[in-house]
Amino acid sequence: MLTRKLSNGVLMPVLGLGTFKVGEGNEAYDTVLEALKLGYRHIDTAQLYGNEASVGKAIKDSGLKREDIFITTKLASSKLGYQEAIDELNISLEKLGTNYVDLYLIHWPSPSDELNQQTWKGMEVCYEQKLARAIGVSNFKIHHMDAILKIAKITPMADQVELHPGLYQLPLQNYLNKLGIALISYGPFMKGEIFDQNGPYYQTLNQIATKHQASVAQVVVAWGLERNIFMIPKSVTPKRIKENFDSLNVKLDSEDVLAINNLNRGKRVYTDPDNNSFVKQA
Ligand SMILES: NC(=O)c1ccc[n+]([C@@H]2O[C@H](COP(=O)([O-])OP(=O)(O)OC[C@H]3O[C@@H](n4cnc5c(N)ncnc54)[C@H](OP(=O)(O)O)[C@@H]3O)[C@@H](O)[C@H]2O)c1
């Protein structure tokens, strides 16, 4: 599996399986097992998804070595805080049936910089105690990142954000590149909007797909990979899990990347991180 190094040298597979809305129990178990059989070695979960136990069981039953699989989990947005970051990771580890995760992220920023800073200090403890091989954040905009960098002993190693043809996140990527922070895309298929033949994205994506004998989904994943973005498409459908994995074989030209970049319209299909009312406020 193709990997790239995080700033601390830890290797992260460039393509992973997303598991948001993959139900705890058979659905998560079967989906993760199927993905691992197909060659995926990176699974993205979160406390909020409620499926860590089944994800962990599938990993265990896959027969693969723990060190050959990259597991990401995330601290729930209602549980921000110094001690919470540590305690909650221990709960996740218990559910996942492992004694470390490969990447631990703050799922959403609080509007309170101070709370994000305290939480980050807890994340650093998790890293120092080797409960997480790498630590980072999710849904952090530049201003959130600036605030935690004021107190960080350890610069976050990754930021996972909504990123797709409608929201290319180039300014954020340029900012993160300067700091050596990896960018991970979520929601690459825009909740299905990229497949809408009457929508603003399909025609360009389909032209590029035809040129490369690929699917529209594969073109979007390949576009992210070409931009050095880590991609974690979600599917519970075996045919699509394979199709998405095979994006690794699709190589876009620079003009394809540019054409997809030009589809950007600052469109979010998920909540704006500055307006998430479910997040602990202070
Ligand atoms: N950090 C965060 O706040 C955050 C937020 C959202 C998501 N995420 C992470 O990012 C992952 C991916 O994002 P996402 O789940 O929002 O959505 P996504 O990967 O953009 O899209 C998933 C949807 O597309 C369908 N699909 C998958 N592959 C397809 C294909 N090849 N052709 C056609 N349809 C396809 C899936 O259907 P089926 O499953 O029915 O096949 C599902 O409905 C999540 O699972 C999660 O791990 C993180």
The ligand as an ORCA input file, in Angstrom:
! r2SCAN-3c Opt
* xyz 0 1
  N     -13.744     14.503     10.517
  C     -14.999     14.696     10.232
  O     -15.693     15.571     10.804
  C     -15.655     13.828      9.202
  C     -16.913     14.172      8.693
  C     -17.459     13.341      7.712
  C     -16.754     12.236      7.275
  N     -15.528     11.915      7.805
  C     -14.760     10.723      7.389
  O     -14.614     10.751      5.969
  C     -15.175      9.552      5.430
  C     -15.706      9.804      4.037
  O     -16.671     10.812      4.022
  P     -18.255     10.527      3.908
  O     -18.598      9.291      4.616
  O     -18.923     11.770      4.282
  O     -18.618     10.417      2.456
  P     -18.042     10.021      1.018
  O     -16.906      9.103      1.140
  O     -17.890     11.312      0.306
  O     -19.286      9.302      0.382
  C     -19.912      8.183      0.887
  C     -21.192      7.985      0.080
  O     -20.866      7.759     -1.302
  C     -21.285      6.455     -1.686
  N     -20.202      5.891     -2.501
  C     -19.010      5.423     -2.055
  N     -18.250      5.013     -3.080
  C     -18.965      5.215     -4.203
  C     -18.712      4.969     -5.563
  N     -17.549      4.453     -5.969
  N     -19.678      5.274     -6.475
  C     -20.849      5.819     -6.059
  N     -21.154      6.076     -4.779
  C     -20.213      5.779     -3.850
  C     -21.527      5.688     -0.406
  O     -22.550      4.733     -0.570
  P     -22.505      3.246      0.049
  O     -21.802      3.299      1.360
  O     -23.957      2.928      0.180
  O     -21.812      2.383     -0.954
  C     -21.965      6.795      0.535
  O     -23.330      7.095      0.331
  C     -16.216      9.177      6.488
  O     -16.713      7.887      6.359
  C     -15.458      9.429      7.747
  O     -14.544      8.374      8.014
  C     -14.983     12.716      8.747
*
